[in-house]
Amino acid sequence: MKIGIVCYPTFGGSGVVATELGLELSKRGHQIHFITYNQPVRLELLSNNVHYHEVNVPEYPLFHYQPYELALSSKLVDMVKLHGIEILHVHYAIPHAYAAYMAKKMLQEEGIHVPIVTTLHGTDITLVGSHPFYKPAVTFSINKSDAVTAVSQSLKDDTLRLFDINNDIHVVPNFIDLEKYNHGFTDCQRGMMAKDDEKIITHISNLRPVKRVQDVIKVFYGIQKALPAKLMFIGEGPEKESIENQCRDLGISDKVIFFGRSNEIDKILCFSDLFLLPSLTESFGLAALEAMASGVPVISSNTGGIPEVNVEGVSGYLSEVGDVEEMSKNAIHILKDEDRLAQFKNNARQEALKFDLHEIVPQYEVIYQQTLAKALLL
Ligand code: GMT
């Protein structure tokens, strides 16, 4: 199949999932066309089957806001015509499904029929999309898609609760390339990060308020009082200054290492003992799954789709949002006993197997085939 993929090309989970999906589909023989405003961060190699088309939005001083959706829908029209793209898979209802629908309508005028598959990732539903400013456009975009998927049952339920939806929503969970995380533990260079007796705690996110990164620091503060530990913070975002100050106020700056954005998540997870994800909400929690695939147990909140990934008492523990005391207590419980830690690490890896990309990616292929077949009948 010739598949056009539209996503946010940044470090966010939706862009990562879209990119990994495209790469795996290309290995399975499909022609993949990424259509985005920057080359997606995890898209390192272009090949015969993997193409990238940049959406340019020319700056015009008259416009207070540059019309990205217009530029994207025009680019989609051009790329579908030029490359014979058969189906568009857009990640995020707004603005991608919205722009794709406009492209579809423009193409229809020329007798070209391209169905749209929309994948909902969370921010487009629970955080931004449900705002009254966007709600009608999000509802419209979901209802007008030819197929809709959500990355967890929880996100599907939220979408049906928050919007007036008359379309089916298929749950296709996020996935992981387990091979990538199947590292030998000899090349971890753990010694560069912490002393032998120190446990390594990790958090990865874009440091937005929804990630509750202040809770990460509070949980770590509790842990390091009980046992020697270091905290690795990976990511950049609006809360960074606040947590740097928090570390200074608590006198733990020397125990917290800030990495900024990194393309070496697998290497960092390789030497981690525990992952913290105390978010206010997560439709799925891809970062937790990446940790688990590396054999790192997870202490998280019990919100949104996280319980579909992190299993209580098996791959880690889940607490109410904001219950940092319980999170610290559970973290210490895992870390204090070497045998228990080894068991949780093993369990985490086992639980991650449920999300093997070889199991999940074919589900998208089936959806594409069904959607194309349905479009042919219309
Ligand atoms: O929250 C993020 O880190 C980024 C965000 C995005 O839109 O890229 O992630 C969302 O999609 C990910 C991939 O499906 C999910 O794993 C995240 O849980 C989800 N974030 C939220 O729901 C807040």
Boltz pocket constraint, residues with backbone or C-beta under 6 A from the ligand:
constraints:
  - pocket:
      binder: B
      contacts: [[A, 12], [A, 13], [A, 14], [A, 15], [A, 17], [A, 120], [A, 121], [A, 122], [A, 123], [A, 124], [A, 126], [A, 151], [A, 174], [A, 205], [A, 206], [A, 210], [A, 281], [A, 282], [A, 283], [A, 284], [A, 285], [A, 286], [A, 287]]
      max_distance: 6.0
